[in-house]
C-alpha cells in the first residue's frame, strides 16, 4: 500500500507574507491577475491590502467579487467567463473557504472547459490539465482551502453540496498571512476554528490515516487548544491569530490527503438546505459524531486527542476514559466560545431530517468514516443533535 501526500509547490507563513505575491509573479513570469474575493472583504478594506501589493509592483489585475458563502455553480461559471474576458493568466484568491473554493473551480474549468457544467466535477475526478496558477491567501483560520485538493460547490437546483476532489486544483502558492485574519468577528473566528479542529480530529481517526498525517493532526489539535479561545476573546492577539493560522494550515495538510468522515457528510446538507455556515455546522455536530465513532477501532486514538487538548495523565487512562476525556474537552472548548449545541438553534427543521440523512449518506466523505455508517444511523444522529 502507498500513501500519497499532495501539498502546495510553495507556501509562505507569517505577518506581512502577502508581499511574496510579487516574488511568485515575477518568478513564474505571470502577467495579469484575476483577484477573486467577496464584497465584504472589499468593504472592510482587507482586499485593499492585496490590491496595494499588486499596485505597488505594477501587476495588472481585475476583481471578481461575485462570491457568496456556500458558493454556487453560477458563481463559478460567471467567474470562468470573467477570467477569460479579462485576459488574466493567473488567479489571486483572497478569502475564506468560499472565495478560495470559487477560485479553484474557476481555475480548473478555465483549463478544462469540458467541465463548464461544474456538476461533472463532483467526486474524485482527475481532470486532464492542472488549474491555471492560483495564489491563495486565506482570511479565516479554518477551512485550509489553500492547501487542499478539494473544493465544495453548491448545486442550488438539487439542494446539494458537491465535494470535488482533484489533485489538479491545489493552489500552486499558499500565503498564510495572519494579518489578513484580524478583521474576523468573534463568531466567525469561533466557527472557523472549530472547523479546523473538526478537520484534525476526523482525519486523525479516518481509516486512511498514517504516521505522517497523524503528526500533522496532533500538532494542529495542540495549537487549536492553545490559541482558539484567545483568538475569539482577544481578536487583536497576534500570537493567537498566528497560532490559529498555522493550526488550520497544518490540519489541511493532513485531511486533504487522508480524507474526512461523517461530521462533514452531515454538515454539507445543512449548507445546501439552509445556507448554514460550514464551520458552525461542523462545530455543532462534532461531539455527537465523536460519541458515535467511539464504537470503532478509532477509539484507541481518542487518548491522543485528549492529550493534545491539554488533558493530563492520559497515559494512565483506559480506552473508555480516553474517549470521555476527548469528547468532554471538545464540548468544553465549543461551549466556551459560544458554539450552538443543538440543530434547532440554527434553524434546522425536524421534518427535513430524513432528506438530510439521505444527502449525508451519499456524500463523498461518508466513506472515510472509521465506522461503517448506514443512512439509518445518520438519521438517528441528526435527531440526537436536534
N, C-alpha and C positions, 0 to 999 in steps of 0.2 A: 504493500500500500504506500502511496506517495501523498504527501501533504503540500499543497500549493500555497504560497504567500504572494499576493499581488499588492504592491504599495505604489505611492507616487514616485515618479522619477526623482523628484526633489521636493523637500519641504523645508520651510523656514519657520522659526519659532521665536517669539519674544516681542516686546513692545517696540513698535516702530518698524517691524519687519516688512510692513506693506511696501516700503521703499524698494524692496527687492523685485517688485514687478518690473522695474526698469532693467535690472540685471538680466532677467529672463527674457524680456522682449528683445533686448539687444543681442543676447547670446543666441537666440533662436531666429534672429533676423525677421521678426514679425513686424507687420506694417500698421494694421488698424484693428482696434478692439470694438467688440460689442459688449458694453457693460450691462450685464443682466442683474437687476436688483429690484427692490419693491418701493412703492411710493412713500411708505413710512420712513425708510432709510434715507430717502431724498429729503423728506420733510424735516427730519430731525438732524440733518447735517452729517450723518455717517457716510453717505455716498460722497460727500464733498471731500472727505479725507482721501478717497481713492482718486477722485477727479483731479485733486491738487497734484498728486503724484504724476498722473498722466499729462496734465497741462504743463507742469514744470519741466517735463522731459520731452515735450513736443511729440507725444504719442497720440495720434488721432483716435477718436472714439465716437460712437453713438450710444445712446442709452435705450435699453428696453426695460421698462418698469411695469409691464403688464404681468406681474407675478402676484399670486394670492396664496394664502395658506391653503394647504392641500391642492397644489396646482393641478390644472385640468389638461385634457387633451388639447383643447382650444388654445390654452396658454402656450403650450409647446409649439403647436402648428403656427401660430401668429409669430412666435419668436423665430422659427425657422425662416419664415417669409421675410421678417425684418433683417435677419442676419444676411440673407442672400442679397437683399436690396441695398444693404449698407456698404457692401464691398469689404467687409471685415474679413480678416483671416485668422482671428482668434477671439476667444471669449474671456472676459473677466467676470467671474461670478461672485457677487457680494451679497451675503445674507445668511439666513438660517437654512435649514434643510429645504425649504420650499424654493428659494431662489437658486440654490445650487442644483437641486434636482431638475428644475426647469432648464437650467443651463446645460446639464448633462443630456437631457432629451434633445435640446436644440443641437448640441454638438454632434450627437450620434446621427440624427436624421439628416443634418447638413451633409454628412459624408456617406450616408446610406439612405438616399431618398426613397427607396422602395418601402421604407418603414414610416412614411409620412402619416399613415393612418394611426400610428402610435400603438394601437391595440396589438399589433403583431410583435411588439417588443416585450410583451408580458412574459414573465417567467425567465428561465435560464436560456437566453437567446444570444448566441455569439455572432455578432454582426460581422460582415465581411471586412469592414475598414474601421480603423480607430477613429474616435471622435476628433473633430477639429481641436486644436490645443485649447485647453481650459486652464486658467489660473484661478483657483478658488480661494476665497477669503471668507471664512465663517464669521458671523456676527453674534452667534449664540454658542453656548458651550453644551452641546447635547447630541446633535444628530451625527456628527462626524462625516457628513456627506462629502466633505472634501477629500477623504481618504478611502472611501468605499467603492465597491464595484457594482453598487445597486442604486436605484432611484425609484421613487414612488410617484405615480401619476394617477389622478382620479378620472375615472370614466363616469361622468355625471349622468349620462343616459342610463347606464346599468347600475348606478349607485354602487360603484366598485372601485376599490383602490388596487391599482395594478403595480405589483412589485416587479421591476425589471432588473435582471441580473446579467451583467455583461462586462468582462474584463476591459473591453474597449472603451468603456465610459469613464474610467477613472481619470480625474484631472491630472495633467502632467505635472503641475506645480500646485502645492498647497501652501498657503501662507497663513499661519496662525498667530495673528497679532491681537493680543488680548485687549489692547486699547480700543479695538472696534466693538468690544462687548460691553463697555462701560455704560452704555445707554440703556441696556436691558432693564426693564422694570422688574420688581421683585417676583411677581407671579411667573413671568417668563423665565427668569433665572432659575426658579424652583422647578418648573416643569421640564425645562431642557436638561437641567442637572440630573433629575430623576430618570430622564430618557437615557442619559449616558450610563447611569447605574444599571438600568434595565439591560442595555446592550452588554455591559460587562458580565452581569450575572447570567443572562441567558446563554451567552456564548461560552462561558466557563463550564456550564453543565450540559451543553449540547453534545450528542454522541461524536460529532466530528472534532471536538476539542482535542488538542495535544499540547506537548510541553511548551512550545513557543507561544501559542495563543493563550495558554494559561498564564504565562509570565506577563503578557500584556494586561489581561483582565484583572488579575490580582492587584497589580500596581494601580490600575485605574480605580478599583474599588477603594483602595487605601487613600488615594488622592481625593476622591469624591467625599469620603467620610471626613477627611481633614478640612476640606475647603468649601463644600457646598453651602452649609448653613451660614458661614461667614460671608460668602458671596451674596446670599439672599439678604442677610441682615445689614450688611455694610457694602452697598453697591460700589463704593469707590475704593474698597480694599484691594490694592494692587496685587498683593500676594495671593489672595483668594481667587481673583479673576484669572491670574496667570496659572494658578494650580488647576482650576477647572478647565481652562482652555487646553492644557496639556492632558488632563484626565480624559476628556471626551475624545481627543485625537487618538490616544493610546487604546481606548476601548474600541474605537473604529478599526484600528489596525487588526484587532483580533476578530471581531464579529464579521467583518467583511469577508474574511477568509474561511470561517468555520460555520457561519450561519447563526440563526436565532431560533426562537420557539413560539409557543402559543400566546405569550403576552402580546407579541407583535401581531400574530394572526388575529387575535381578538380586538386589538386596538385599531387595526386598519379599517374594519367595517364601521367603527364609531366615527372615524373621519369621513368616510364616504356617505354615511346616513345623516349625520348631524353636523359635519364640519368641526368635530371636536379636535382641538389642538392635539397633535400626536403625542407630545410629551406628557400632557395631562392624562390621556388615555392609558399610556404605558405605566405611569406612576401609580395610578389608581389600581390597576389590575395586577401589578407585580406581586404583592404579598399573597393574594389569593392563588395565583398560579404557582408560586413557590411552595405553598402548602400542598397543592395537588402533586407537584413534581417530587415532593419528598418521598413519595411512594415509588421510587425508581432507583436504579444504581447510582444516579447522580447525588443521592442523599449524602454520600461519603464526602462530597466536596463542600457541603454546607458549613462545615467547621472552618474551611479556608475563607469562606465569605464572612463568617462571624469574626474571625481573627482580623481580617482586613478592615473590618468596620469597628475595630477597637475593643472587641470583647476579649477579656483576659482569661487565661487558663483554659483555652480551648483544647489544648493538647490532652487535658485530663477528662474531656467530655466524652460521653457515649455518642453514637451517631444521632440518636433521638434528641439528646441535649443540644448537639450542634445545630440540628435543624431548627429547634425552637429559638436558639440564640440568634441565628442568622435572620429568621423571619421577624423576630422582635426588634432587631437592630434596624432593619429596613422600615418597619412600621414606625418606630420612634423617630427616625430621620424624616420620614414622609409627613408625619403629623407636626413635627417641629417647624416645618416650612409651609404649613397650611395647604397641603395637597388634599383635594376632596377624597373622601374614603368610600363613597357609595355612588353607583351609577345614577341613581335617581337625583343626585345632587347636580349632575351635569346635563340633565335634560333627556336622558335615555328613556324610551317608552317601553314598558313591560311587554306590550303586545308585539313589539318588533324583535323580541329576543330569539324566537325560532329562526327568523330570517338572518339575524346577525350570526347565529351559530352556524348556519349553513355556509355563509360567506367566509367566516373564520376557518371553518374546516377545509375549505377549498383554497385557502391562502397558501402561498408558496412556503411560508415559514413553518407551517404545521409539521412538515416532515422533519424539521430539526429539533422537535421537542424530545427530551430524554425519555419520555413515557409515551407509548402509542396512545393517541387521543381520538376516540370516536366522537362524532358530532353530538351524541347524547351527553357526553362529559362536558363539552364546551357549553352546551345549553345550560347544564347544571351550574357551571362556574359563573356564567352571566347572572343566573338567578341568585347565587350566593352573594355576588358582588353588588346586586341591585339594592 
